Amino acid sequence: MNPSEIEHVLVVGAGTMGHSIAQVFAQHGMEVDLVDINQTVLDHALNLIKSNLAILAEFGRVSGDEISEIMDRIHPSTNLATAAQNADYIIEAVNENPEIKKEVFLQLDENCSEDIVLASNTSGLDVFSIVEIKKPERLIIHHWFCPPYIIPLVEIVPGPKTPPELISFSVKLMESLGKKPIVLKKFTQLFIINRIQGVLNLQVYEMIAKGWITPEQIDLAVKTSLGIRLPIVGLVQTQDFTGLDLILDVQKNMRMNRRYPQVENLVKQGRLGIKTSKGFYNYEGRSEEEVLKKRDRQYLKMLNFLEKINAFEPV
């Protein structure tokens, strides 16, 4: 299927993620059935979507004149069976409860065409083992991030039976919505970002529990260091600027329980980062000074902007 052929989308679940995902599809001209078993949740979802669109209009991401048209393309419903029959593409965004997800996909399998892509917005569950449908090769994970109408990333996670054609379709669909899709080679629990966040959160909870520092100090420390650097160099490239030989020395001297062969192998190859023109990334053709200047200009632009909007203060 070509993403341009999708005219009618079904989003199952109108909670924190579902209502915002429905909004994004509607913003891109598609008719959207937003289904939830609770009418109160649906009513609340529509109010939130109006508020979301007002914020986007404030920043020029949508036109104020478009808002009513976008809202008209979103059709709240408590009737999953009927909505499934009309859909060209379906994404599930219900609670992270295996039994609930299993039941939702059973109903979808009974009522939608066997050719329709069935996507899950799960943030880590192995739906490929949980869900029972007649054609499991049409099942895939499209994991969005909160708030979906702002955050560009969508993690695309294939299952053991997901064909390359469905992965390609998924990438093109997300790109047509203005998203930045990242494809995992196979299912792994928590995917990319939640795995990283999980490790960070464990350290945060430990520091707070032991009374080493306050929550406010932790956040200020992150905002005034990682918050400036990570949007520019990410987690991996920043190690090239540190120097992989230095990172390896730190691992050895701190007697860390785990050492990583990727770093050791790169150091053995003489790939130490910026200073040798190769590390995790390849900088050949540019001098160290040239690369550092480009990085520093980006850092200073980020710092100036964050200071301008008082980003170092709590929200």
Short mmCIF file of the C-alpha atoms (twelve columns), coordinates in Angstrom:
data_MODEL
# 
_entry.id   MODEL 
# 
loop_
_atom_site.group_PDB 
_atom_site.id 
_atom_site.type_symbol 
_atom_site.label_atom_id 
_atom_site.label_alt_id 
_atom_site.label_comp_id 
_atom_site.label_asym_id 
_atom_site.label_seq_id 
_atom_site.Cartn_x 
_atom_site.Cartn_y 
_atom_site.Cartn_z 
_atom_site.pdbx_PDB_model_num 
ATOM 1   C CA . MET A 1   0.000   0.000   0.000  1 
ATOM 2   C CA . ASN A 2   1.060   3.545   -0.727 1 
ATOM 3   C CA . PRO A 3   0.638   5.981   2.192  1 
ATOM 4   C CA . SER A 4   -1.029  8.418   -0.205 1 
ATOM 5   C CA . GLU A 5   -3.902  5.918   -0.536 1 
ATOM 6   C CA . ILE A 6   -4.788  6.175   3.158  1 
ATOM 7   C CA . GLU A 7   -7.866  8.319   3.567  1 
ATOM 8   C CA . HIS A 8   -9.517  6.914   6.679  1 
ATOM 9   C CA . VAL A 9   -7.595  6.145   9.861  1 
ATOM 10  C CA . LEU A 10  -8.773  4.402   13.024 1 
ATOM 11  C CA . VAL A 11  -7.126  5.247   16.334 1 
ATOM 12  C CA . VAL A 12  -8.177  2.953   19.187 1 
ATOM 13  C CA . GLY A 13  -7.881  4.615   22.583 1 
ATOM 14  C CA . ALA A 14  -8.471  8.337   23.187 1 
ATOM 15  C CA . GLY A 15  -6.161  8.800   26.166 1 
ATOM 16  C CA . THR A 16  -2.831  10.631  26.501 1 
ATOM 17  C CA . MET A 17  -1.369  9.306   23.236 1 
ATOM 18  C CA . GLY A 18  -4.386  8.280   21.197 1 
ATOM 19  C CA . HIS A 19  -6.111  11.646  20.970 1 
ATOM 20  C CA . SER A 20  -2.876  13.365  19.921 1 
ATOM 21  C CA . ILE A 21  -2.049  10.723  17.300 1 
ATOM 22  C CA . ALA A 22  -5.545  11.162  15.868 1 
ATOM 23  C CA . GLN A 23  -4.899  14.901  15.745 1 
ATOM 24  C CA . VAL A 24  -1.718  14.465  13.686 1 
ATOM 25  C CA . PHE A 25  -3.470  12.347  11.054 1 
ATOM 26  C CA . ALA A 26  -6.335  14.850  10.888 1 
ATOM 27  C CA . GLN A 27  -3.853  17.700  10.475 1 
ATOM 28  C CA . HIS A 28  -2.595  15.913  7.365  1 
ATOM 29  C CA . GLY A 29  -6.002  15.731  5.747  1 
ATOM 30  C CA . MET A 30  -7.167  12.251  6.759  1 
ATOM 31  C CA . GLU A 31  -10.531 11.340  8.206  1 
ATOM 32  C CA . VAL A 32  -10.004 9.807   11.652 1 
ATOM 33  C CA . ASP A 33  -12.260 7.638   13.763 1 
ATOM 34  C CA . LEU A 34  -11.158 8.046   17.388 1 
ATOM 35  C CA . VAL A 35  -12.611 5.144   19.365 1 
ATOM 36  C CA . ASP A 36  -12.818 4.671   23.107 1 
ATOM 37  C CA . ILE A 37  -15.185 2.714   25.335 1 
ATOM 38  C CA . ASN A 38  -15.695 5.778   27.548 1 
ATOM 39  C CA . GLN A 39  -17.669 8.724   26.146 1 
ATOM 40  C CA . THR A 40  -16.316 11.005  28.873 1 
ATOM 41  C CA . VAL A 41  -12.773 10.225  27.713 1 
ATOM 42  C CA . LEU A 42  -13.766 11.039  24.136 1 
ATOM 43  C CA . ASP A 43  -15.296 14.374  25.128 1 
ATOM 44  C CA . HIS A 44  -12.172 15.256  27.079 1 
ATOM 45  C CA . ALA A 45  -10.009 14.184  24.133 1 
ATOM 46  C CA . LEU A 46  -11.734 16.610  21.772 1 
ATOM 47  C CA . ASN A 47  -11.209 19.465  24.220 1 
ATOM 48  C CA . LEU A 48  -7.532  18.589  24.494 1 
ATOM 49  C CA . ILE A 49  -7.152  18.459  20.707 1 
ATOM 50  C CA . LYS A 50  -8.649  21.958  20.395 1 
ATOM 51  C CA . SER A 51  -6.184  23.196  22.988 1 
ATOM 52  C CA . ASN A 52  -3.275  21.444  21.239 1 
ATOM 53  C CA . LEU A 53  -4.183  23.017  17.917 1 
ATOM 54  C CA . ALA A 54  -4.418  26.468  19.510 1 
ATOM 55  C CA . ILE A 55  -0.844  26.072  20.776 1 
ATOM 56  C CA . LEU A 56  0.343   24.954  17.340 1 
ATOM 57  C CA . ALA A 57  -1.410  27.957  15.750 1 
ATOM 58  C CA . GLU A 58  0.356   30.252  18.240 1 
ATOM 59  C CA . PHE A 59  3.687   29.004  16.865 1 
ATOM 60  C CA . GLY A 60  2.636   28.983  13.214 1 
ATOM 61  C CA . ARG A 61  2.554   25.187  12.942 1 
ATOM 62  C CA . VAL A 62  -1.066  25.290  11.784 1 
ATOM 63  C CA . SER A 63  -3.251  28.142  10.628 1 
ATOM 64  C CA . GLY A 64  -5.980  29.309  12.970 1 
ATOM 65  C CA . ASP A 65  -8.377  29.047  10.029 1 
ATOM 66  C CA . GLU A 66  -7.563  25.325  9.710  1 
ATOM 67  C CA . ILE A 67  -8.545  24.335  13.232 1 
ATOM 68  C CA . SER A 68  -12.263 23.858  12.632 1 
ATOM 69  C CA . GLU A 69  -11.559 21.809  9.489  1 
ATOM 70  C CA . ILE A 70  -9.112  19.597  11.383 1 
ATOM 71  C CA . MET A 71  -11.633 19.077  14.187 1 
ATOM 72  C CA . ASP A 72  -14.311 18.160  11.646 1 
ATOM 73  C CA . ARG A 73  -12.099 15.342  10.364 1 
ATOM 74  C CA . ILE A 74  -11.999 13.682  13.806 1 
ATOM 75  C CA . HIS A 75  -14.988 11.435  14.514 1 
ATOM 76  C CA . PRO A 76  -15.318 10.237  18.127 1 
ATOM 77  C CA . SER A 77  -17.026 6.886   18.573 1 
ATOM 78  C CA . THR A 78  -17.571 4.052   21.030 1 
ATOM 79  C CA . ASN A 79  -18.302 1.586   18.213 1 
ATOM 80  C CA . LEU A 80  -15.054 -0.225  17.381 1 
ATOM 81  C CA . ALA A 81  -16.604 -2.722  14.974 1 
ATOM 82  C CA . THR A 82  -18.075 -0.119  12.650 1 
ATOM 83  C CA . ALA A 83  -14.979 2.058   12.704 1 
ATOM 84  C CA . ALA A 84  -12.769 -0.932  11.886 1 
ATOM 85  C CA . GLN A 85  -14.793 -1.690  8.773  1 
ATOM 86  C CA . ASN A 86  -14.127 1.783   7.356  1 
ATOM 87  C CA . ALA A 87  -10.415 2.033   8.104  1 
ATOM 88  C CA . ASP A 88  -7.502  2.096   5.658  1 
ATOM 89  C CA . TYR A 89  -4.971  2.017   8.524  1 
ATOM 90  C CA . ILE A 90  -5.372  1.232   12.224 1 
ATOM 91  C CA . ILE A 91  -3.232  2.115   15.228 1 
ATOM 92  C CA . GLU A 92  -3.937  0.906   18.753 1 
ATOM 93  C CA . ALA A 93  -3.115  3.234   21.662 1 
ATOM 94  C CA . VAL A 94  -4.876  1.662   24.638 1 
ATOM 95  C CA . ASN A 95  -3.481  0.998   28.119 1 
ATOM 96  C CA . GLU A 96  -0.243  -0.978  28.436 1 
ATOM 97  C CA . ASN A 97  -2.166  -4.046  29.567 1 
ATOM 98  C CA . PRO A 98  -1.519  -7.252  27.596 1 
ATOM 99  C CA . GLU A 99  -5.055  -8.587  28.073 1 
ATOM 100 C CA . ILE A 100 -6.658  -5.344  26.908 1 
ATOM 101 C CA . LYS A 101 -4.436  -5.189  23.843 1 
ATOM 102 C CA . LYS A 102 -5.134  -8.826  23.041 1 
ATOM 103 C CA . GLU A 103 -8.887  -8.215  23.173 1 
ATOM 104 C CA . VAL A 104 -8.672  -5.065  21.039 1 
ATOM 105 C CA . PHE A 105 -6.763  -6.834  18.282 1 
ATOM 106 C CA . LEU A 106 -9.162  -9.778  18.364 1 
ATOM 107 C CA . GLN A 107 -12.017 -7.365  17.698 1 
ATOM 108 C CA . LEU A 108 -10.067 -5.593  14.979 1 
ATOM 109 C CA . ASP A 109 -9.224  -8.898  13.312 1 
ATOM 110 C CA . GLU A 110 -12.884 -9.819  13.247 1 
ATOM 111 C CA . ASN A 111 -14.087 -6.547  11.768 1 
ATOM 112 C CA . CYS A 112 -11.468 -5.022  9.471  1 
ATOM 113 C CA . SER A 113 -10.167 -6.120  6.110  1 
ATOM 114 C CA . GLU A 114 -7.341  -8.679  6.238  1 
ATOM 115 C CA . ASP A 115 -5.224  -6.330  4.114  1 
ATOM 116 C CA . ILE A 116 -5.251  -3.471  6.621  1 
ATOM 117 C CA . VAL A 117 -2.064  -2.667  8.523  1 
ATOM 118 C CA . LEU A 118 -2.492  -3.104  12.277 1 
ATOM 119 C CA . ALA A 119 -0.057  -0.955  14.249 1 
ATOM 120 C CA . SER A 120 0.465   -0.756  17.988 1 
ATOM 121 C CA . ASN A 121 1.707   2.268   19.896 1 
ATOM 122 C CA . THR A 122 2.957   0.080   22.736 1 
ATOM 123 C CA . SER A 123 5.947   1.522   24.569 1 
ATOM 124 C CA . GLY A 124 7.570   -1.843  25.151 1 
ATOM 125 C CA . LEU A 125 5.204   -4.827  25.219 1 
ATOM 126 C CA . ASP A 126 5.918   -7.726  22.869 1 
ATOM 127 C CA . VAL A 127 2.621   -7.492  21.045 1 
ATOM 128 C CA . PHE A 128 3.905   -10.013 18.513 1 
ATOM 129 C CA . SER A 129 3.701   -12.685 21.227 1 
ATOM 130 C CA . ILE A 130 0.534   -11.325 22.835 1 
ATOM 131 C CA . VAL A 131 -1.708  -10.581 19.874 1 
ATOM 132 C CA . GLU A 132 -3.577  -13.354 18.048 1 
ATOM 133 C CA . ILE A 133 -4.645  -12.404 14.520 1 
ATOM 134 C CA . LYS A 134 -5.121  -14.330 11.295 1 
ATOM 135 C CA . LYS A 135 -2.332  -12.554 9.397  1 
ATOM 136 C CA . PRO A 136 0.411   -11.654 11.895 1 
ATOM 137 C CA . GLU A 137 2.596   -10.369 9.062  1 
ATOM 138 C CA . ARG A 138 0.469   -7.205  8.976  1 
ATOM 139 C CA . LEU A 139 1.225   -6.373  12.617 1 
ATOM 140 C CA . ILE A 140 3.884   -3.758  13.430 1 
ATOM 141 C CA . ILE A 141 4.768   -1.323  16.200 1 
ATOM 142 C CA . HIS A 142 4.632   2.419   15.524 1 
ATOM 143 C CA . HIS A 143 5.753   3.938   18.823 1 
ATOM 144 C CA . TRP A 144 5.054   7.675   19.082 1 
ATOM 145 C CA . PHE A 145 6.310   10.083  21.759 1 
ATOM 146 C CA . CYS A 146 4.435   12.506  23.952 1 
ATOM 147 C CA . PRO A 147 3.241   14.944  22.810 1 
ATOM 148 C CA . PRO A 148 2.828   13.386  19.351 1 
ATOM 149 C CA . TYR A 149 1.843   16.680  17.707 1 
ATOM 150 C CA . ILE A 150 5.270   18.131  18.648 1 
ATOM 151 C CA . ILE A 151 7.855   15.336  19.045 1 
ATOM 152 C CA . PRO A 152 9.127   14.160  15.614 1 
ATOM 153 C CA . LEU A 153 10.391  10.676  16.542 1 
ATOM 154 C CA . VAL A 154 8.411   7.508   15.821 1 
ATOM 155 C CA . GLU A 155 10.116  4.180   16.546 1 
ATOM 156 C CA . ILE A 156 9.170   1.517   14.003 1 
ATOM 157 C CA . VAL A 157 9.591   -1.989  15.379 1 
ATOM 158 C CA . PRO A 158 9.034   -5.060  13.178 1 
ATOM 159 C CA . GLY A 159 8.022   -8.478  14.435 1 
ATOM 160 C CA . PRO A 160 9.403   -11.860 13.394 1 
ATOM 161 C CA . LYS A 161 6.940   -12.060 10.496 1 
ATOM 162 C CA . THR A 162 6.931   -8.414  9.416  1 
ATOM 163 C CA . PRO A 163 7.844   -8.206  5.706  1 
ATOM 164 C CA . PRO A 164 10.205  -5.509  4.343  1 
ATOM 165 C CA . GLU A 165 7.313   -4.008  2.399  1 
ATOM 166 C CA . LEU A 166 5.462   -3.159  5.609  1 
ATOM 167 C CA . ILE A 167 8.570   -1.561  7.115  1 
ATOM 168 C CA . SER A 168 9.020   0.546   3.974  1 
ATOM 169 C CA . PHE A 169 5.362   1.543   4.056  1 
ATOM 170 C CA . SER A 170 5.672   2.508   7.719  1 
ATOM 171 C CA . VAL A 171 8.672   4.745   7.070  1 
ATOM 172 C CA . LYS A 172 6.944   6.510   4.176  1 
ATOM 173 C CA . LEU A 173 3.734   6.950   6.153  1 
ATOM 174 C CA . MET A 174 5.507   8.540   9.105  1 
ATOM 175 C CA . GLU A 175 7.557   10.777  6.821  1 
ATOM 176 C CA . SER A 176 4.353   11.930  5.127  1 
ATOM 177 C CA . LEU A 177 3.201   13.085  8.575  1 
ATOM 178 C CA . GLY A 178 6.395   15.071  9.093  1 
ATOM 179 C CA . LYS A 179 7.858   12.514  11.502 1 
ATOM 180 C CA . LYS A 180 11.403  11.181  11.850 1 
ATOM 181 C CA . PRO A 181 11.016  7.380   11.789 1 
ATOM 182 C CA . ILE A 182 13.774  5.183   13.209 1 
ATOM 183 C CA . VAL A 183 13.584  1.468   12.332 1 
ATOM 184 C CA . LEU A 184 14.814  -1.163  14.777 1 
ATOM 185 C CA . LYS A 185 16.170  -4.317  13.170 1 
ATOM 186 C CA . LYS A 186 13.999  -6.472  15.430 1 
ATOM 187 C CA . PHE A 187 11.846  -6.305  18.541 1 
ATOM 188 C CA . THR A 188 13.643  -5.566  21.774 1 
ATOM 189 C CA . GLN A 189 11.782  -4.544  24.905 1 
ATOM 190 C CA . LEU A 190 11.499  -0.801  25.538 1 
ATOM 191 C CA . PHE A 191 13.041  -0.044  22.112 1 
ATOM 192 C CA . ILE A 192 15.547  2.852   21.992 1 
ATOM 193 C CA . ILE A 193 14.463  5.846   24.023 1 
ATOM 194 C CA . ASN A 194 12.662  4.043   26.835 1 
ATOM 195 C CA . ARG A 195 15.726  1.847   27.381 1 
ATOM 196 C CA . ILE A 196 17.891  4.944   27.708 1 
ATOM 197 C CA . GLN A 197 15.365  6.749   29.899 1 
ATOM 198 C CA . GLY A 198 15.040  3.673   32.085 1 
ATOM 199 C CA . VAL A 199 18.756  3.656   32.897 1 
ATOM 200 C CA . LEU A 200 18.721  7.399   33.623 1 
ATOM 201 C CA . ASN A 201 15.672  7.081   35.849 1 
ATOM 202 C CA . LEU A 202 17.297  4.352   37.953 1 
ATOM 203 C CA . GLN A 203 20.203  6.690   38.708 1 
ATOM 204 C CA . VAL A 204 17.837  9.564   39.466 1 
ATOM 205 C CA . TYR A 205 15.795  7.516   41.936 1 
ATOM 206 C CA . GLU A 206 18.954  6.260   43.662 1 
ATOM 207 C CA . MET A 207 20.390  9.745   44.113 1 
ATOM 208 C CA . ILE A 208 17.106  11.060  45.523 1 
ATOM 209 C CA . ALA A 209 16.599  8.055   47.805 1 
ATOM 210 C CA . LYS A 210 20.092  8.408   49.249 1 
ATOM 211 C CA . GLY A 211 19.616  12.117  49.810 1 
ATOM 212 C CA . TRP A 212 22.615  13.101  47.705 1 
ATOM 213 C CA . ILE A 213 20.761  15.844  45.861 1 
ATOM 214 C CA . THR A 214 17.284  17.301  45.366 1 
ATOM 215 C CA . PRO A 215 15.076  16.652  42.332 1 
ATOM 216 C CA . GLU A 216 15.360  20.324  41.384 1 
ATOM 217 C CA . GLN A 217 19.173  20.180  41.453 1 
ATOM 218 C CA . ILE A 218 19.212  17.064  39.276 1 
ATOM 219 C CA . ASP A 219 17.046  18.712  36.650 1 
ATOM 220 C CA . LEU A 220 19.087  21.923  36.688 1 
ATOM 221 C CA . ALA A 221 22.294  19.908  36.305 1 
ATOM 222 C CA . VAL A 222 20.863  18.043  33.303 1 
ATOM 223 C CA . LYS A 223 19.425  21.165  31.667 1 
ATOM 224 C CA . THR A 224 22.686  23.110  31.964 1 
ATOM 225 C CA . SER A 225 24.884  20.327  30.578 1 
ATOM 226 C CA . LEU A 226 23.258  17.462  28.688 1 
ATOM 227 C CA . GLY A 227 20.339  19.707  27.745 1 
ATOM 228 C CA . ILE A 228 22.676  21.916  25.736 1 
ATOM 229 C CA . ARG A 229 24.831  19.172  24.232 1 
ATOM 230 C CA . LEU A 230 22.508  16.298  23.397 1 
ATOM 231 C CA . PRO A 231 20.366  18.091  20.783 1 
ATOM 232 C CA . ILE A 232 23.593  18.818  18.891 1 
ATOM 233 C CA . VAL A 233 25.749  15.687  19.293 1 
ATOM 234 C CA . GLY A 234 23.409  13.057  20.764 1 
ATOM 235 C CA . LEU A 235 24.680  10.292  23.026 1 
ATOM 236 C CA . VAL A 236 27.080  8.487   20.710 1 
ATOM 237 C CA . GLN A 237 28.791  11.327  18.861 1 
ATOM 238 C CA . THR A 238 29.490  13.160  22.128 1 
ATOM 239 C CA . GLN A 239 31.906  10.331  22.978 1 
ATOM 240 C CA . ASP A 240 33.950  11.159  19.889 1 
ATOM 241 C CA . PHE A 241 34.459  14.654  21.315 1 
ATOM 242 C CA . THR A 242 35.415  13.263  24.727 1 
ATOM 243 C CA . GLY A 243 37.898  10.845  23.148 1 
ATOM 244 C CA . LEU A 244 37.356  7.105   23.156 1 
ATOM 245 C CA . ASP A 245 40.777  6.478   24.692 1 
ATOM 246 C CA . LEU A 246 39.808  8.672   27.636 1 
ATOM 247 C CA . ILE A 247 36.481  6.895   27.964 1 
ATOM 248 C CA . LEU A 248 38.286  3.538   28.019 1 
ATOM 249 C CA . ASP A 249 40.696  4.801   30.691 1 
ATOM 250 C CA . VAL A 250 37.785  5.964   32.835 1 
ATOM 251 C CA . GLN A 251 36.128  2.558   32.529 1 
ATOM 252 C CA . LYS A 252 39.347  0.847   33.611 1 
ATOM 253 C CA . ASN A 253 40.267  3.238   36.435 1 
ATOM 254 C CA . MET A 254 36.784  3.214   37.959 1 
ATOM 255 C CA . ARG A 255 36.850  -0.577  37.912 1 
ATOM 256 C CA . MET A 256 33.486  -0.655  36.221 1 
ATOM 257 C CA . ASN A 257 31.742  -3.999  36.286 1 
ATOM 258 C CA . ARG A 258 31.084  -3.760  32.583 1 
ATOM 259 C CA . ARG A 259 33.448  -2.753  29.821 1 
ATOM 260 C CA . TYR A 260 32.313  -2.438  26.273 1 
ATOM 261 C CA . PRO A 261 34.230  -4.145  23.455 1 
ATOM 262 C CA . GLN A 262 32.967  -1.578  20.936 1 
ATOM 263 C CA . VAL A 263 35.091  1.111   22.599 1 
ATOM 264 C CA . GLU A 264 38.112  -1.172  23.067 1 
ATOM 265 C CA . ASN A 265 38.006  -2.275  19.430 1 
ATOM 266 C CA . LEU A 266 37.815  1.299   18.138 1 
ATOM 267 C CA . VAL A 267 40.736  2.360   20.330 1 
ATOM 268 C CA . LYS A 268 42.819  -0.602  19.072 1 
ATOM 269 C CA . GLN A 269 42.108  0.581   15.521 1 
ATOM 270 C CA . GLY A 270 43.314  4.069   16.407 1 
ATOM 271 C CA . ARG A 271 39.817  5.469   16.052 1 
ATOM 272 C CA . LEU A 272 39.836  7.780   19.060 1 
ATOM 273 C CA . GLY A 273 37.291  10.315  17.885 1 
ATOM 274 C CA . ILE A 274 37.643  13.853  16.562 1 
ATOM 275 C CA . LYS A 275 41.395  14.015  17.188 1 
ATOM 276 C CA . THR A 276 42.072  11.095  14.815 1 
ATOM 277 C CA . SER A 277 39.306  11.958  12.282 1 
ATOM 278 C CA . LYS A 278 37.500  8.710   13.111 1 
ATOM 279 C CA . GLY A 279 35.651  7.316   16.101 1 
ATOM 280 C CA . PHE A 280 32.079  6.100   16.099 1 
ATOM 281 C CA . TYR A 281 31.651  8.683   13.310 1 
ATOM 282 C CA . ASN A 282 33.904  9.411   10.332 1 
ATOM 283 C CA . TYR A 283 35.227  13.002  10.124 1 
ATOM 284 C CA . GLU A 284 37.739  12.494  7.316  1 
ATOM 285 C CA . GLY A 285 38.087  15.476  5.009  1 
ATOM 286 C CA . ARG A 286 37.623  17.974  7.863  1 
ATOM 287 C CA . SER A 287 40.173  19.217  10.348 1 
ATOM 288 C CA . GLU A 288 39.674  18.839  14.098 1 
ATOM 289 C CA . GLU A 289 39.476  22.621  14.394 1 
ATOM 290 C CA . GLU A 290 36.772  22.791  11.726 1 
ATOM 291 C CA . VAL A 291 34.614  20.165  13.423 1 
ATOM 292 C CA . LEU A 292 35.037  21.725  16.873 1 
ATOM 293 C CA . LYS A 293 34.070  25.165  15.582 1 
ATOM 294 C CA . LYS A 294 30.921  23.778  13.993 1 
ATOM 295 C CA . ARG A 295 30.008  22.045  17.265 1 
ATOM 296 C CA . ASP A 296 30.715  25.130  19.378 1 
ATOM 297 C CA . ARG A 297 28.658  27.417  17.150 1 
ATOM 298 C CA . GLN A 298 25.721  25.027  17.541 1 
ATOM 299 C CA . TYR A 299 26.236  24.836  21.305 1 
ATOM 300 C CA . LEU A 300 26.264  28.628  21.608 1 
ATOM 301 C CA . LYS A 301 23.117  28.973  19.508 1 
ATOM 302 C CA . MET A 302 21.422  26.435  21.760 1 
ATOM 303 C CA . LEU A 303 22.661  28.117  24.949 1 
ATOM 304 C CA . ASN A 304 21.554  31.556  23.757 1 
ATOM 305 C CA . PHE A 305 18.112  30.211  22.900 1 
ATOM 306 C CA . LEU A 306 17.661  28.325  26.172 1 
ATOM 307 C CA . GLU A 307 18.720  31.374  28.173 1 
ATOM 308 C CA . LYS A 308 16.358  33.561  26.162 1 
ATOM 309 C CA . ILE A 309 13.314  31.416  26.979 1 
ATOM 310 C CA . ASN A 310 14.351  30.853  30.634 1 
ATOM 311 C CA . ALA A 311 14.559  27.115  30.003 1 
ATOM 312 C CA . PHE A 312 16.695  26.527  33.070 1 
ATOM 313 C CA . GLU A 313 13.771  27.431  35.331 1 
ATOM 314 C CA . PRO A 314 11.194  24.713  36.227 1 
ATOM 315 C CA . VAL A 315 8.112   24.581  33.990 1 
# 
